[in-house]
Amino acid sequence: MKLEICLDNYESLKIAANHGADRIELCASLKEGGLTPPLSFIEAALKVGPTIFVNIRPRSCDFLYTGNELEMMHSDIHTAKKAGAPGVVFGVLTEAGEIDVPAMKSLMKAAQGLDVTFHRAVDQVRDVYAAIDTCVELGVTRILSSGQKKSAYEGIETLAKMVQYANRRVKIMAAAGLNPSNVREIIERTQVDEVHGSAATFRRSEMKFILDEAKVGEGDDFSLKITDGEAVRQLKAAIQMFPH
C-alpha cells in the first residue's frame, strides 16, 4: 500500500521524504486545491528522494479549461517530462460534468511515457462509473477520489463501489481527510489501491518584524502550511499491514 503526500513547499518536501512518504504529489498553492509548481521546485524535488508526480493545473476554481489553458498544460507536461519527473497529475471536464475526452486524449499524448493520475476532478463528474470507464480507455494509471464527498471517510461507500467497479482496470487512490486514526478503516472498507493526503499542520513565520496592517494575500500571511512528519510516520505505520 503506497502513501502519497501532496505538498507545496520545499520544507514539507524534506519532512515527507524523511518520514516515509512513498510518493509526492508536487504542487503550488494547496490552499487553492493545488496548482502547477514552478520548474525550480520540480528540479529541487527530483533531487530529494521519493517518487515525484507533478500536478498540472493552471489555475484554481473548476476543471473547465480554455484552449489557451490547455496549451499551458501541454507545456507544463513537457516541462515536467524534460525535468525527469516520472508522473503527472491532471484532469479536464466539460461544462456538463463529464470528462473532456478530446482534451484528455491530447494531454495523454503529451504525457506518453509518464505515469498519469486523474485527480479529484473526478469528484465533480455527473457519473463517476462512466468516468472510470473513460479513464481506463484513456490509459490513466490511477484515479484520485474522495468518493465525491468532502472526505474519503464521508465518501467511503462510493469509494468501495468505485473500487469494485474498476475491478483493477485502473487504480483507485483515496484522498481527503485521511489520518492515522481512520486510514485503516477506509482501506479495509473500500479496498482502495493507494492512499493520499497532505498530513498537514501549520507553523508561524520566523520573521522578527511583522507589519500587521499590510496584507499580501488572503488569509494569514504569516502562517505556513507544512507537512507534519509525525503524521506521515503514523500514516505509513498504519498502512504497513496492507500489501502493495
C-alpha positions as CSV (number, residue, x, y, z in Angstrom):
1,M,0.0,0.0,0.0
2,K,1.6,3.2,-1.1
3,L,1.3,6.6,0.7
4,E,1.3,9.7,-1.4
5,I,1.7,13.1,0.2
6,C,0.7,16.3,-1.5
7,L,2.7,19.4,-0.6
8,D,3.6,22.8,-2.0
9,N,6.9,23.9,-0.4
10,Y,10.5,22.6,0.0
11,E,10.3,22.4,3.8
12,S,7.4,20.0,3.5
13,L,9.2,18.0,0.8
14,K,12.1,17.3,3.1
15,I,9.8,16.4,6.0
16,A,7.7,14.0,3.9
17,A,10.8,12.3,2.4
18,N,12.4,11.9,5.8
19,H,9.3,10.3,7.4
20,G,8.4,7.6,4.9
21,A,6.3,9.0,2.1
22,D,6.4,6.7,-0.9
23,R,5.5,9.3,-3.4
24,I,5.0,13.1,-3.6
25,E,2.3,15.0,-5.5
26,L,4.2,18.2,-6.1
27,C,2.0,21.3,-6.2
28,A,1.9,25.0,-5.8
29,S,-0.8,26.7,-3.6
30,L,-2.5,23.9,-1.8
31,K,-4.9,26.4,-0.3
32,E,-6.3,26.6,-3.9
33,G,-6.5,22.9,-4.2
34,G,-3.1,22.6,-5.8
35,L,-1.7,24.2,-8.9
36,T,1.3,23.6,-11.2
37,P,4.6,24.1,-9.3
38,P,7.5,26.0,-10.8
39,L,10.3,24.2,-12.7
40,S,12.8,25.2,-9.9
41,F,10.7,23.3,-7.4
42,I,10.3,20.3,-9.7
43,E,14.1,20.2,-10.2
44,A,14.8,20.5,-6.5
45,A,12.2,17.8,-5.6
46,L,13.7,15.3,-8.0
47,K,17.0,15.5,-6.1
48,V,15.4,14.7,-2.7
49,G,14.3,11.0,-2.9
50,P,10.7,9.9,-3.1
51,T,8.9,9.5,-6.5
52,I,7.7,12.8,-7.7
53,F,4.4,13.3,-9.6
54,V,3.8,16.9,-10.8
55,N,0.4,18.4,-10.5
56,I,-0.7,20.0,-13.9
57,R,-3.3,22.6,-13.1
58,P,-3.1,26.1,-14.5
59,R,-5.5,27.8,-12.1
60,S,-7.9,27.3,-9.3
61,C,-11.8,27.2,-9.4
62,D,-13.0,24.4,-11.7
63,F,-11.6,21.9,-14.3
64,L,-13.2,23.5,-17.3
65,Y,-10.3,24.9,-19.3
66,T,-9.9,27.2,-22.4
67,G,-7.8,26.4,-25.4
68,N,-5.0,28.7,-24.1
69,E,-5.1,27.0,-20.7
70,L,-4.8,23.6,-22.3
71,E,-1.8,24.8,-24.2
72,M,-0.3,25.8,-20.9
73,M,-1.0,22.3,-19.5
74,H,0.7,20.8,-22.6
75,S,3.8,22.9,-22.0
76,D,3.8,22.1,-18.3
77,I,3.7,18.4,-19.0
78,H,6.6,18.7,-21.4
79,T,8.5,20.7,-18.8
80,A,7.9,18.0,-16.1
81,K,8.9,15.2,-18.5
82,K,12.1,17.0,-19.6
83,A,13.0,17.6,-16.0
84,G,12.8,13.9,-15.3
85,A,9.5,13.6,-13.4
86,P,8.1,10.0,-13.8
87,G,4.5,11.1,-13.4
88,V,1.9,13.8,-13.8
89,V,-1.5,14.6,-12.3
90,F,-4.3,16.3,-14.2
91,G,-8.0,16.2,-15.2
92,V,-10.2,18.1,-17.6
93,L,-14.0,18.2,-17.5
94,T,-16.7,19.6,-19.8
95,E,-19.3,22.1,-18.6
96,A,-21.8,19.2,-18.4
97,G,-19.7,17.4,-15.7
98,E,-18.2,14.8,-17.9
99,I,-14.5,14.0,-18.7
100,D,-13.4,16.1,-21.7
101,V,-12.2,13.2,-23.8
102,P,-10.6,15.2,-26.7
103,A,-8.7,17.4,-24.3
104,M,-7.6,14.4,-22.2
105,K,-6.5,12.4,-25.3
106,S,-4.3,15.3,-26.3
107,L,-2.8,15.7,-22.8
108,M,-2.3,11.9,-22.5
109,K,-0.4,12.0,-25.8
110,A,1.8,14.8,-24.4
111,A,2.3,12.6,-21.2
112,Q,3.2,9.5,-23.1
113,G,5.8,7.5,-21.1
114,L,4.7,9.1,-17.8
115,D,2.5,7.7,-15.1
116,V,-0.8,9.6,-15.2
117,T,-3.2,10.2,-12.2
118,F,-6.6,11.6,-12.9
119,H,-7.1,13.9,-9.9
120,R,-10.1,14.9,-7.9
121,A,-11.8,16.4,-10.9
122,V,-13.5,13.0,-10.8
123,D,-15.3,14.1,-7.7
124,Q,-17.2,16.7,-9.8
125,V,-18.4,14.4,-12.6
126,R,-22.0,13.5,-13.1
127,D,-21.4,9.8,-13.5
128,V,-18.4,8.5,-11.6
129,Y,-18.6,5.0,-13.1
130,A,-18.7,6.3,-16.6
131,A,-15.7,8.4,-15.7
132,I,-13.9,5.2,-14.5
133,D,-14.5,3.6,-17.9
134,T,-13.3,6.7,-19.7
135,C,-10.1,6.8,-17.6
136,V,-9.5,3.1,-18.5
137,E,-9.9,3.8,-22.2
138,L,-7.6,6.8,-21.9
139,G,-4.8,4.8,-20.3
140,V,-4.8,6.6,-17.0
141,T,-2.9,4.7,-14.2
142,R,-4.9,5.8,-11.2
143,I,-7.9,7.9,-10.1
144,L,-7.7,10.1,-7.0
145,S,-11.0,10.5,-5.3
146,S,-12.8,11.2,-2.0
147,G,-15.9,9.3,-3.2
148,Q,-17.4,12.5,-4.3
149,K,-17.6,13.8,-0.7
150,K,-15.6,16.3,1.3
151,S,-13.5,13.5,2.8
152,A,-12.7,9.9,2.0
153,Y,-14.4,8.8,5.2
154,E,-17.7,10.5,4.2
155,G,-17.4,9.0,0.7
156,I,-16.4,5.6,1.9
157,E,-19.4,3.8,0.4
158,T,-18.9,5.3,-3.0
159,L,-15.2,4.7,-2.9
160,A,-15.9,1.0,-2.2
161,K,-18.2,0.8,-5.2
162,M,-15.7,2.6,-7.4
163,V,-13.0,0.0,-6.5
164,Q,-15.4,-2.8,-7.2
165,Y,-16.4,-1.3,-10.5
166,A,-12.9,-0.5,-11.5
167,N,-12.0,-4.2,-10.9
168,R,-8.3,-3.5,-11.1
169,R,-8.5,-2.0,-14.6
170,V,-7.3,1.3,-13.0
171,K,-6.1,2.0,-9.5
172,I,-8.3,3.9,-7.1
173,M,-6.5,6.2,-4.6
174,A,-8.4,7.5,-1.6
175,A,-7.9,11.2,-0.8
176,A,-9.0,13.9,1.6
177,G,-9.3,13.7,5.4
178,L,-7.2,10.6,5.9
179,N,-5.4,10.4,9.2
180,P,-3.7,7.7,11.3
181,S,-7.0,7.1,13.2
182,N,-9.2,6.4,10.2
183,V,-6.9,5.2,7.3
184,R,-7.1,1.5,8.2
185,E,-10.9,1.5,8.3
186,I,-11.0,3.4,5.0
187,I,-8.7,0.8,3.3
188,E,-10.5,-2.2,4.9
189,R,-13.9,-1.0,3.9
190,T,-13.1,0.2,0.4
191,Q,-10.1,-1.9,-0.7
192,V,-8.5,1.1,-2.4
193,D,-5.1,0.6,-4.0
194,E,-3.3,3.6,-2.5
195,V,-3.9,6.5,-0.1
196,H,-3.2,10.2,-0.5
197,G,-3.1,13.1,2.0
198,S,-1.4,16.3,3.0
199,A,-0.7,15.3,6.6
200,A,-0.6,19.0,7.2
201,T,0.0,21.3,10.1
202,F,0.9,25.0,10.4
203,R,3.8,26.9,11.7
204,R,4.2,30.6,12.3
205,S,6.6,32.7,10.4
206,E,10.1,33.2,11.9
207,M,10.0,36.8,10.9
208,K,11.0,39.1,13.9
209,F,9.2,42.1,12.4
210,I,5.7,41.8,11.0
211,L,3.6,44.8,10.0
212,D,0.0,43.6,10.6
213,E,-1.5,46.5,8.7
214,A,-0.1,45.3,5.4
215,K,-1.6,42.3,3.6
216,V,-0.2,40.4,0.7
217,G,-2.6,37.5,0.2
218,E,-5.8,36.2,1.6
219,G,-5.9,34.6,5.0
220,D,-2.9,34.6,7.3
221,D,0.2,35.8,5.5
222,F,2.5,34.6,8.3
223,S,1.3,31.0,8.8
224,L,2.8,28.3,6.6
225,K,1.0,25.0,5.9
226,I,3.6,22.3,6.2
227,T,3.7,18.5,6.3
228,D,3.6,17.0,9.8
229,G,6.4,14.5,9.8
230,E,4.9,12.5,12.8
231,A,1.5,12.3,10.9
232,V,3.3,10.9,7.9
233,R,5.2,8.4,10.0
234,Q,1.9,7.3,11.7
235,L,0.1,7.0,8.4
236,K,2.9,4.9,7.0
237,A,2.9,2.7,10.1
238,A,-0.9,2.3,9.9
239,I,-0.9,1.0,6.3
240,Q,2.1,-1.3,6.6
241,M,-0.2,-4.3,7.2
242,F,-1.7,-3.9,3.7
243,P,0.0,-5.4,0.7
244,H,1.4,-3.3,-2.1
